[in-house]
Amino acid sequence: MKGKLALAALGAGLLGLLGAGASSLWGPAPALAHKAKHSQEQLDAFQQVLMEQVRLGDLLFHGDADTEKQMNIKLSNTGMACAMCHPFASDSHPHEFPKFQEQMNAFATLRDMINWCIEKPNEGVKIDPDGPAMKALEAYIYWANRGSKLDTGRH
């Protein structure tokens, strides 16, 4: 709960820095289209939010039971963590998604593949594809594979 409150406060502060989300009598503020360069303060805030998500994703990816409990999820019932097959998120190839995934016999996104791994080999409980645990796992996987060339559909 403490982490959620800190993240909410950070998000509120970030919105204040951006000037977004403010409402008036005429409705919500218009969306920003990045017409002006970001200030260093904004870039630092963006990086802080990203790295907090990477940290949470790292904990989940490596099977931290306390983090799973805080997020009310169960990624594995086999004692396996994502990192046992994909050390440091290597061999997860996020840069190749979306693609046809043989194990699923379907066209899949990275989120689909993450949930397949949770449900099938790890016998865990599928997580909300738009929820905080999925976003944190994606943040960690993409961060760990930064610098990879985008190669959608490759096998």
FIRO-980892 format. One record per residue (C-alpha): y negated, z, x negated. Coordinates in pm, whole numbers, plus 50000, padded with zeros to 5 digits. Each point is the difference from the previous one (the first is absolute). Last residue first. Example, Ala and Ser with C-alpha at 12.3 -4.5 7.8 and 13.67 -1.06 7.14 Angstrom:
<site <50106,50714,48633>>
<site <50344,50066,50137>>
//
This chain:
<site <51625,46495,48866>>
<site <49645,49870,50045>>
<site <49837,49995,50346>>
<site <49654,50109,49887>>
<site <49938,49973,49625>>
<site <49688,50210,49932>>
<site <50001,50055,49624>>
<site <50067,50357,49899>>
<site <49701,50178,49847>>
<site <50046,50305,50217>>
<site <50369,50079,50059>>
<site <49966,50380,49990>>
<site <49684,49973,50213>>
<site <50176,49780,50257>>
<site <50292,50243,50025>>
<site <49776,50310,50008>>
<site <49764,49861,50264>>
<site <50294,49873,50206>>
<site <50162,50344,49998>>
<site <49668,50161,50098>>
<site <49943,49751,50283>>
<site <50354,50053,50124>>
<site <49959,50379,49998>>
<site <49659,49980,50174>>
<site <50124,49800,50297>>
<site <49975,49630,50075>>
<site <50370,49919,49950>>
<site <50092,50334,50162>>
<site <50297,50132,49804>>
<site <50371,49922,50044>>
<site <50215,50312,49971>>
<site <50226,50033,49699>>
<site <50347,49860,49935>>
<site <49898,49924,49640>>
<site <50188,49669,49974>>
<site <49917,49883,50352>>
<site <49708,50178,50167>>
<site <49763,50068,49707>>
<site <50084,49671,49830>>
<site <49940,49808,50325>>
<site <49673,50189,50050>>
<site <49874,49896,49656>>
<site <50115,49644,50064>>
<site <49808,49976,50328>>
<site <49691,50141,49831>>
<site <50030,49742,49721>>
<site <49998,49730,50266>>
<site <50313,49831,50130>>
<site <50141,49671,50127>>
<site <50346,50090,50121>>
<site <50366,50027,49900>>
<site <49922,50361,49909>>
<site <50193,50002,49673>>
<site <49898,49637,49940>>
<site <49624,50056,50019>>
<site <49800,49692,50093>>
<site <49660,50057,49844>>
<site <49676,50197,50033>>
<site <50006,50122,49730>>
<site <50048,49885,49640>>
<site <49714,50210,49854>>
<site <50175,50315,50120>>
<site <50279,49941,49748>>
<site <50189,50331,50040>>
<site <50163,49949,49660>>
<site <49764,50252,49843>>
<site <49872,50267,50236>>
<site <49997,50261,49720>>
<site <50380,49983,49996>>
<site <50121,49784,50292>>
<site <50356,50103,50087>>
<site <49960,50374,49938>>
<site <49625,49966,50056>>
<site <50046,49949,50375>>
<site <50159,50346,50019>>
<site <50368,50074,50062>>
<site <50129,50332,50135>>
<site <50190,49811,50269>>
<site <49791,50107,50302>>
<site <49693,49815,49881>>
<site <49641,49928,50103>>
<site <49965,50294,50238>>
<site <49647,50024,50143>>
<site <49771,50278,50125>>
<site <49719,49915,49756>>
<site <49993,50356,49863>>
<site <50384,50001,49991>>
<site <50009,49671,49811>>
<site <49745,50137,49752>>
<site <50206,50316,49950>>
<site <50322,49800,49955>>
<site <49862,49792,49712>>
<site <50238,49704,49982>>
<site <49858,49786,49718>>
<site <49850,49741,50233>>
<site <49848,50275,50217>>
<site <49827,50165,49704>>
<site <49883,49665,49864>>
<site <49872,49904,50345>>
<site <49795,50319,50018>>
<site <49851,49936,49654>>
<site <49932,49632,50082>>
<site <49823,50113,50318>>
<site <49782,50242,49802>>
<site <49941,49723,49746>>
<site <49871,49762,50265>>
<site <49762,50256,50153>>
<site <49860,50089,49656>>
<site <49964,49634,49907>>
<site <49798,49926,50315>>
<site <49777,50302,49930>>
<site <49943,49884,49640>>
<site <49914,49651,50124>>
<site <49754,50150,50249>>
<site <49830,50212,49731>>
<site <49989,49698,49768>>
<site <49809,49818,50271>>
<site <50165,49715,50183>>
<site <49841,49659,49972>>
<site <49825,49875,50313>>
<site <50143,49750,50245>>
<site <50320,50199,50037>>
<site <50039,49899,50367>>
<site <49906,50329,50165>>
<site <50103,50040,50360>>
<site <49723,50065,50251>>
<site <49928,50361,50095>>
<site <50172,50121,50313>>
<site <49827,49996,50338>>
<site <49642,49947,50115>>
<site <49916,50370,50040>>
<site <50100,50041,49639>>
<site <50319,50032,49804>>
<site <50052,50036,49629>>
<site <50337,49873,49885>>
<site <49867,49834,49691>>
<site <49715,50114,49774>>
<site <50228,49945,49706>>
<site <49932,50335,49837>>
<site <50028,50177,50333>>
<site <50329,49825,50067>>
<site <50125,50125,49664>>
<site <49897,50354,50087>>
<site <50191,49980,50328>>
<site <50302,49863,49816>>
<site <49982,50280,49742>>
<site <49977,50257,50278>>
<site <50299,49844,50175>>
<site <50195,49996,49672>>
<site <49919,50367,49939>>
<site <50104,50088,50355>>
<site <50324,49805,49969>>
<site <50079,50165,49666>>
<site <49944,50350,50146>>
<site <50234,49916,50288>>
//
